[in-house]
Amino acid sequence: MNDEELKALWQTQAQKLEENLLFTRKNAEEISKMKVQSALASMKPLKIFTIIVGILWVGFVDLLIINSWPFGNLFFLVSAAIQVILTKLAIGVYLYQLVLIAQVDLGTPVLEAQEKMARLKASTLWVTRLLFLQLPIWTTFYLNVQMLKQPLALFINLLLTVLFTWAALWLFFNIKYENRHKKWFRLIFEGKEWTPVIQSMELLDEIRDFQVEEEYV
């Protein structure tokens, strides 16, 4: 076998290796896209269920407020009004998230999908913050004038309200992506609300890397 034949053989093998590498990357990219679609699909049932339950809940509380308005306890009315407003805001965020999930199109440039996933991540953090702001309300809705006249009961309830308010504010200001590796954060967010978002973002990064590599091949 002369030099020309060896060179031709080497070029053929190199071409086959390059084609195999490209084929492997394409397969890996398609598998990653399927995983993203699966992760996003897994989020929909819980969000739809949460929206339905939330709508039923705010409808029930709205009726209570309306029917109790003429003679209702002021503590209950104010607490219920704040709770139902926060819940309605949360329902709005969940509806927004369903729209975002539906808009993620892996046939478009990956940057567009990444941008929507970033908005989905941010809205997940925000809806959790809103829901935790309800904590103090669960220590005030049952108060009445008679309880305020009992020093011990008033002190205990005031202490609970302060603690719940502190916890709500602390969580509101500390629930952010930078704290995702902390134990308390993982305890709150592990599950269908958060894990698929992070997995999808990581997979989209991989897809982007595959496409960048293909551009240089």
Phi and psi in degrees as GROMACS dihedral restraints (atoms count N, CA, C in turn):
[ dihedral_restraints ]
;  ai    aj    ak    al  type     phi  dphi    fc
    3     4     5     6     1   -82.6    20    10
    4     5     6     7     1   179.7    20    10
    6     7     8     9     1   -63.2    20    10
    7     8     9    10     1   -38.6    20    10
    9    10    11    12     1   -63.8    20    10
   10    11    12    13     1   -41.6    20    10
   12    13    14    15     1   -66.8    20    10
   13    14    15    16     1   -40.2    20    10
   15    16    17    18     1   -64.0    20    10
   16    17    18    19     1   -40.9    20    10
   18    19    20    21     1   -64.6    20    10
   19    20    21    22     1   -42.9    20    10
   21    22    23    24     1   -64.4    20    10
   22    23    24    25     1   -41.4    20    10
   24    25    26    27     1   -63.4    20    10
   25    26    27    28     1   -41.5    20    10
   27    28    29    30     1   -64.9    20    10
   28    29    30    31     1   -42.3    20    10
   30    31    32    33     1   -65.0    20    10
   31    32    33    34     1   -38.9    20    10
   33    34    35    36     1   -64.0    20    10
   34    35    36    37     1   -44.9    20    10
   36    37    38    39     1   -65.4    20    10
   37    38    39    40     1   -39.1    20    10
   39    40    41    42     1   -65.0    20    10
   40    41    42    43     1   -39.2    20    10
   42    43    44    45     1   -66.0    20    10
   43    44    45    46     1   -42.9    20    10
   45    46    47    48     1   -62.2    20    10
   46    47    48    49     1   -40.9    20    10
   48    49    50    51     1   -63.2    20    10
   49    50    51    52     1   -41.8    20    10
   51    52    53    54     1   -65.2    20    10
   52    53    54    55     1   -41.6    20    10
   54    55    56    57     1   -65.1    20    10
   55    56    57    58     1   -41.3    20    10
   57    58    59    60     1   -63.8    20    10
   58    59    60    61     1   -39.9    20    10
   60    61    62    63     1   -64.7    20    10
   61    62    63    64     1   -42.5    20    10
   63    64    65    66     1   -64.3    20    10
   64    65    66    67     1   -41.9    20    10
   66    67    68    69     1   -62.7    20    10
   67    68    69    70     1   -41.9    20    10
   69    70    71    72     1   -63.5    20    10
   70    71    72    73     1   -42.2    20    10
   72    73    74    75     1   -63.9    20    10
   73    74    75    76     1   -41.6    20    10
   75    76    77    78     1   -61.8    20    10
   76    77    78    79     1   -44.0    20    10
   78    79    80    81     1   -62.6    20    10
   79    80    81    82     1   -43.9    20    10
   81    82    83    84     1   -62.8    20    10
   82    83    84    85     1   -39.3    20    10
   84    85    86    87     1   -64.8    20    10
   85    86    87    88     1   -43.8    20    10
   87    88    89    90     1   -65.2    20    10
   88    89    90    91     1   -40.0    20    10
   90    91    92    93     1   -63.6    20    10
   91    92    93    94     1   -41.0    20    10
   93    94    95    96     1   -63.1    20    10
   94    95    96    97     1   -40.4    20    10
   96    97    98    99     1   -63.2    20    10
   97    98    99   100     1   -41.2    20    10
   99   100   101   102     1   -63.6    20    10
  100   101   102   103     1   -38.5    20    10
  102   103   104   105     1   -66.3    20    10
  103   104   105   106     1   -39.4    20    10
  105   106   107   108     1   -62.3    20    10
  106   107   108   109     1   -46.7    20    10
  108   109   110   111     1   -61.5    20    10
  109   110   111   112     1   -39.8    20    10
  111   112   113   114     1   -65.7    20    10
  112   113   114   115     1   -42.4    20    10
  114   115   116   117     1   -63.5    20    10
  115   116   117   118     1   -42.7    20    10
  117   118   119   120     1   -66.3    20    10
  118   119   120   121     1   -41.0    20    10
  120   121   122   123     1   -63.4    20    10
  121   122   123   124     1   -33.4    20    10
  123   124   125   126     1   -68.5    20    10
  124   125   126   127     1   -18.7    20    10
  126   127   128   129     1   -83.3    20    10
  127   128   129   130     1   -26.2    20    10
  129   130   131   132     1   -62.2    20    10
  130   131   132   133     1   -48.4    20    10
  132   133   134   135     1   -57.0    20    10
  133   134   135   136     1   -44.1    20    10
  135   136   137   138     1   -66.0    20    10
  136   137   138   139     1   -40.0    20    10
  138   139   140   141     1   -67.6    20    10
  139   140   141   142     1   -41.9    20    10
  141   142   143   144     1   -63.4    20    10
  142   143   144   145     1   -44.2    20    10
  144   145   146   147     1   -60.2    20    10
  145   146   147   148     1   -44.5    20    10
  147   148   149   150     1   -62.4    20    10
  148   149   150   151     1   -40.6    20    10
  150   151   152   153     1   -63.8    20    10
  151   152   153   154     1   -44.6    20    10
  153   154   155   156     1   -63.2    20    10
  154   155   156   157     1   -48.1    20    10
  156   157   158   159     1   -62.5    20    10
  157   158   159   160     1   -41.4    20    10
  159   160   161   162     1   -62.0    20    10
  160   161   162   163     1   -42.5    20    10
  162   163   164   165     1   -63.4    20    10
  163   164   165   166     1   -44.0    20    10
  165   166   167   168     1   -62.8    20    10
  166   167   168   169     1   -40.3    20    10
  168   169   170   171     1   -66.0    20    10
  169   170   171   172     1   -48.1    20    10
  171   172   173   174     1   -67.6    20    10
  172   173   174   175     1   -31.7    20    10
  174   175   176   177     1   -63.5    20    10
  175   176   177   178     1   -42.9    20    10
  177   178   179   180     1   -64.3    20    10
  178   179   180   181     1   -46.7    20    10
  180   181   182   183     1   -67.2    20    10
  181   182   183   184     1   -38.8    20    10
  183   184   185   186     1   -59.1    20    10
  184   185   186   187     1   -42.5    20    10
  186   187   188   189     1   -63.2    20    10
  187   188   189   190     1   -41.3    20    10
  189   190   191   192     1   -61.3    20    10
  190   191   192   193     1   -43.5    20    10
  192   193   194   195     1   -64.3    20    10
  193   194   195   196     1   -45.8    20    10
  195   196   197   198     1   -62.5    20    10
  196   197   198   199     1   -46.5    20    10
  198   199   200   201     1   -71.2    20    10
  199   200   201   202     1   -26.9    20    10
  201   202   203   204     1   -94.3    20    10
  202   203   204   205     1    -8.0    20    10
  204   205   206   207     1   -55.5    20    10
  205   206   207   208     1   -45.6    20    10
  207   208   209   210     1   -65.3    20    10
  208   209   210   211     1   -32.0    20    10
  210   211   212   213     1  -131.2    20    10
  211   212   213   214     1     5.6    20    10
  213   214   215   216     1   -72.0    20    10
  214   215   216   217     1   159.6    20    10
  216   217   218   219     1   -68.0    20    10
  217   218   219   220     1   131.0    20    10
  219   220   221   222     1   -60.2    20    10
  220   221   222   223     1   -40.4    20    10
  222   223   224   225     1   -61.1    20    10
  223   224   225   226     1   -43.4    20    10
  225   226   227   228     1   -65.7    20    10
  226   227   228   229     1   -46.0    20    10
  228   229   230   231     1   -62.8    20    10
  229   230   231   232     1   -44.8    20    10
  231   232   233   234     1   -67.0    20    10
  232   233   234   235     1   -44.9    20    10
  234   235   236   237     1   -62.9    20    10
  235   236   237   238     1   -44.9    20    10
  237   238   239   240     1   -64.9    20    10
  238   239   240   241     1   -39.4    20    10
  240   241   242   243     1   -63.7    20    10
  241   242   243   244     1   -44.3    20    10
  243   244   245   246     1   -63.8    20    10
  244   245   246   247     1   -43.9    20    10
  246   247   248   249     1   -62.4    20    10
  247   248   249   250     1   -43.5    20    10
  249   250   251   252     1   -72.2    20    10
  250   251   252   253     1   -32.8    20    10
  252   253   254   255     1   -64.7    20    10
  253   254   255   256     1   -46.0    20    10
  255   256   257   258     1   -63.9    20    10
  256   257   258   259     1   -38.5    20    10
  258   259   260   261     1   -66.0    20    10
  259   260   261   262     1   -40.1    20    10
  261   262   263   264     1   -64.5    20    10
  262   263   264   265     1   -39.2    20    10
  264   265   266   267     1   -62.1    20    10
  265   266   267   268     1   -41.2    20    10
  267   268   269   270     1   -64.5    20    10
  268   269   270   271     1   -39.9    20    10
  270   271   272   273     1   -62.1    20    10
  271   272   273   274     1   -41.1    20    10
  273   274   275   276     1   -60.3    20    10
  274   275   276   277     1   -39.8    20    10
  276   277   278   279     1   -66.0    20    10
  277   278   279   280     1   -41.3    20    10
  279   280   281   282     1   -64.3    20    10
  280   281   282   283     1   -39.1    20    10
  282   283   284   285     1   -63.8    20    10
  283   284   285   286     1   -41.4    20    10
  285   286   287   288     1   -60.1    20    10
  286   287   288   289     1   -39.6    20    10
  288   289   290   291     1   -66.7    20    10
  289   290   291   292     1   -38.6    20    10
  291   292   293   294     1   -62.6    20    10
  292   293   294   295     1   -38.4    20    10
  294   295   296   297     1   -64.4    20    10
  295   296   297   298     1   -43.6    20    10
  297   298   299   300     1   -60.2    20    10
  298   299   300   301     1   -45.3    20    10
  300   301   302   303     1   -60.1    20    10
  301   302   303   304     1   -42.2    20    10
  303   304   305   306     1   -67.1    20    10
  304   305   306   307     1   -27.3    20    10
  306   307   308   309     1   -84.7    20    10
  307   308   309   310     1   -12.3    20    10
  309   310   311   312     1   -69.3    20    10
  310   311   312   313     1   110.3    20    10
  312   313   314   315     1  -118.8    20    10
  313   314   315   316     1   111.2    20    10
  315   316   317   318     1   -78.0    20    10
  316   317   318   319     1    -0.9    20    10
  318   319   320   321     1   -85.3    20    10
  319   320   321   322     1   -13.4    20    10
  321   322   323   324     1   -91.7    20    10
  322   323   324   325     1   172.6    20    10
  324   325   326   327     1   -53.2    20    10
  325   326   327   328     1   140.4    20    10
  327   328   329   330     1   -59.6    20    10
  328   329   330   331     1   -31.8    20    10
  330   331   332   333     1   -59.1    20    10
  331   332   333   334     1   -35.2    20    10
  333   334   335   336     1   -66.2    20    10
  334   335   336   337     1   -43.6    20    10
  336   337   338   339     1   -65.0    20    10
  337   338   339   340     1   -39.8    20    10
  339   340   341   342     1   -63.6    20    10
  340   341   342   343     1   -37.9    20    10
  342   343   344   345     1   -64.8    20    10
  343   344   345   346     1   -40.7    20    10
  345   346   347   348     1   -68.8    20    10
  346   347   348   349     1   -36.7    20    10
  348   349   350   351     1   -67.0    20    10
  349   350   351   352     1   -35.3    20    10
  351   352   353   354     1   -64.1    20    10
  352   353   354   355     1   -40.0    20    10
  354   355   356   357     1   -68.0    20    10
  355   356   357   358     1   -35.8    20    10
  357   358   359   360     1   -65.6    20    10
  358   359   360   361     1   -40.8    20    10
  360   361   362   363     1   -62.6    20    10
  361   362   363   364     1   -47.9    20    10
  363   364   365   366     1   -62.8    20    10
  364   365   366   367     1   -41.0    20    10
  366   367   368   369     1   -69.8    20    10
  367   368   369   370     1   -30.3    20    10
  369   370   371   372     1   -65.1    20    10
  370   371   372   373     1   -40.5    20    10
  372   373   374   375     1   -65.0    20    10
  373   374   375   376     1   -42.7    20    10
  375   376   377   378     1   -68.0    20    10
  376   377   378   379     1   -40.0    20    10
  378   379   380   381     1   -67.2    20    10
  379   380   381   382     1   -33.6    20    10
  381   382   383   384     1   -68.1    20    10
  382   383   384   385     1   -40.2    20    10
  384   385   386   387     1   -59.4    20    10
  385   386   387   388     1   -46.0    20    10
  387   388   389   390     1   -61.0    20    10
  388   389   390   391     1   -43.4    20    10
  390   391   392   393     1   -66.0    20    10
  391   392   393   394     1   -36.5    20    10
  393   394   395   396     1   -71.7    20    10
  394   395   396   397     1   -21.6    20    10
  396   397   398   399     1   -65.3    20    10
  397   398   399   400     1   -14.8    20    10
  399   400   401   402     1   -76.8    20    10
  400   401   402   403     1   -13.1    20    10
  402   403   404   405     1   -50.3    20    10
  403   404   405   406     1   -50.2    20    10
  405   406   407   408     1   -62.6    20    10
  406   407   408   409     1   -27.6    20    10
  408   409   410   411     1   -62.4    20    10
  409   410   411   412     1   -31.3    20    10
  411   412   413   414     1   -73.3    20    10
  412   413   414   415     1    -2.0    20    10
  414   415   416   417     1  -110.6    20    10
  415   416   417   418     1     3.8    20    10
  417   418   419   420     1  -125.5    20    10
  418   419   420   421     1   -21.9    20    10
  420   421   422   423     1   -64.8    20    10
  421   422   423   424     1   -23.6    20    10
  423   424   425   426     1   -96.8    20    10
  424   425   426   427     1    -0.2    20    10
  426   427   428   429     1   -66.9    20    10
  427   428   429   430     1   152.2    20    10
  429   430   431   432     1  -150.0    20    10
  430   431   432   433     1   174.3    20    10
  432   433   434   435     1   -61.9    20    10
  433   434   435   436     1   -39.2    20    10
  435   436   437   438     1   -62.3    20    10
  436   437   438   439     1   -40.8    20    10
  438   439   440   441     1   -65.1    20    10
  439   440   441   442     1   -34.3    20    10
  441   442   443   444     1   -68.4    20    10
  442   443   444   445     1   -19.1    20    10
  444   445   446   447     1   -86.8    20    10
  445   446   447   448     1    -4.6    20    10
  447   448   449   450     1  -104.9    20    10
  448   449   450   451     1   107.2    20    10
  450   451   452   453     1   -55.3    20    10
  451   452   453   454     1   -43.8    20    10
  453   454   455   456     1   -66.1    20    10
  454   455   456   457     1   -47.3    20    10
  456   457   458   459     1   -63.2    20    10
  457   458   459   460     1   -39.4    20    10
  459   460   461   462     1   -64.8    20    10
  460   461   462   463     1   -42.1    20    10
  462   463   464   465     1   -64.6    20    10
  463   464   465   466     1   -46.3    20    10
  465   466   467   468     1   -61.6    20    10
  466   467   468   469     1   -44.5    20    10
  468   469   470   471     1   -69.2    20    10
  469   470   471   472     1   -37.3    20    10
  471   472   473   474     1   -63.7    20    10
  472   473   474   475     1   -40.9    20    10
  474   475   476   477     1   -61.8    20    10
  475   476   477   478     1   -44.8    20    10
  477   478   479   480     1   -61.9    20    10
  478   479   480   481     1   -42.6    20    10
  480   481   482   483     1   -63.2    20    10
  481   482   483   484     1   -42.6    20    10
  483   484   485   486     1   -63.1    20    10
  484   485   486   487     1   -44.9    20    10
  486   487   488   489     1   -63.5    20    10
  487   488   489   490     1   -44.4    20    10
  489   490   491   492     1   -67.3    20    10
  490   491   492   493     1   -36.3    20    10
  492   493   494   495     1   -66.8    20    10
  493   494   495   496     1   -43.0    20    10
  495   496   497   498     1   -61.5    20    10
  496   497   498   499     1   -44.8    20    10
  498   499   500   501     1   -62.2    20    10
  499   500   501   502     1   -42.4    20    10
  501   502   503   504     1   -63.5    20    10
  502   503   504   505     1   -44.7    20    10
  504   505   506   507     1   -69.0    20    10
  505   506   507   508     1   -39.2    20    10
  507   508   509   510     1   -61.9    20    10
  508   509   510   511     1   -45.4    20    10
  510   511   512   513     1   -66.3    20    10
  511   512   513   514     1   -39.5    20    10
  513   514   515   516     1   -59.5    20    10
  514   515   516   517     1   -42.3    20    10
  516   517   518   519     1   -87.1    20    10
  517   518   519   520     1   -16.4    20    10
  519   520   521   522     1  -105.9    20    10
  520   521   522   523     1   -11.6    20    10
  522   523   524   525     1   -76.3    20    10
  523   524   525   526     1    95.5    20    10
  525   526   527   528     1  -150.0    20    10
  526   527   528   529     1   159.8    20    10
  528   529   530   531     1   -59.8    20    10
  529   530   531   532     1   -30.5    20    10
  531   532   533   534     1   -63.0    20    10
  532   533   534   535     1   -22.1    20    10
  534   535   536   537     1   -97.9    20    10
  535   536   537   538     1    13.9    20    10
  537   538   539   540     1   -62.7    20    10
  538   539   540   541     1   -22.4    20    10
  540   541   542   543     1   -89.1    20    10
  541   542   543   544     1    -5.9    20    10
  543   544   545   546     1   -78.4    20    10
  544   545   546   547     1   150.6    20    10
  546   547   548   549     1   -61.2    20    10
  547   548   549   550     1   -46.1    20    10
  549   550   551   552     1   -62.7    20    10
  550   551   552   553     1   -35.1    20    10
  552   553   554   555     1   -66.2    20    10
  553   554   555   556     1   -47.6    20    10
  555   556   557   558     1   -64.2    20    10
  556   557   558   559     1   -33.5    20    10
  558   559   560   561     1   -63.9    20    10
  559   560   561   562     1   -37.8    20    10
  561   562   563   564     1   -76.8    20    10
  562   563   564   565     1   -40.6    20    10
  564   565   566   567     1  -101.5    20    10
  565   566   567   568     1   -13.4    20    10
  567   568   569   570     1   -63.4    20    10
  568   569   570   571     1   129.9    20    10
  570   571   572   573     1   138.5    20    10
  571   572   573   574     1  -166.9    20    10
  573   574   575   576     1   -67.6    20    10
  574   575   576   577     1   -17.2    20    10
  576   577   578   579     1   -79.0    20    10
  577   578   579   580     1   -29.3    20    10
  579   580   581   582     1  -122.8    20    10
  580   581   582   583     1   -47.8    20    10
  582   583   584   585     1   -55.1    20    10
  583   584   585   586     1   -45.7    20    10
  585   586   587   588     1   -62.5    20    10
  586   587   588   589     1   -31.3    20    10
  588   589   590   591     1   -64.1    20    10
  589   590   591   592     1   -48.9    20    10
  591   592   593   594     1   -65.4    20    10
  592   593   594   595     1   -42.6    20    10
  594   595   596   597     1   -60.7    20    10
  595   596   597   598     1   -42.3    20    10
  597   598   599   600     1   -65.2    20    10
  598   599   600   601     1   -40.4    20    10
  600   601   602   603     1   -64.2    20    10
  601   602   603   604     1   -40.8    20    10
  603   604   605   606     1   -66.2    20    10
  604   605   606   607     1   -40.3    20    10
  606   607   608   609     1   -66.8    20    10
  607   608   609   610     1   -38.0    20    10
  609   610   611   612     1   -65.0    20    10
  610   611   612   613     1   -35.2    20    10
  612   613   614   615     1   -62.5    20    10
  613   614   615   616     1   -40.4    20    10
  615   616   617   618     1   -64.7    20    10
  616   617   618   619     1   -43.1    20    10
  618   619   620   621     1   -61.5    20    10
  619   620   621   622     1   -42.4    20    10
  621   622   623   624     1   -61.1    20    10
  622   623   624   625     1   -41.0    20    10
  624   625   626   627     1   -63.4    20    10
  625   626   627   628     1   -41.2    20    10
  627   628   629   630     1   -60.5    20    10
  628   629   630   631     1   -43.9    20    10
  630   631   632   633     1   -68.5    20    10
  631   632   633   634     1   -36.3    20    10
  633   634   635   636     1   -64.9    20    10
  634   635   636   637     1   -41.5    20    10
  636   637   638   639     1   -63.2    20    10
  637   638   639   640     1   -38.6    20    10
  639   640   641   642     1   -65.0    20    10
  640   641   642   643     1   -33.2    20    10
  642   643   644   645     1   -64.4    20    10
  643   644   645   646     1   -27.1    20    10
  645   646   647   648     1   -94.9    20    10
  646   647   648   649     1    -4.0    20    10
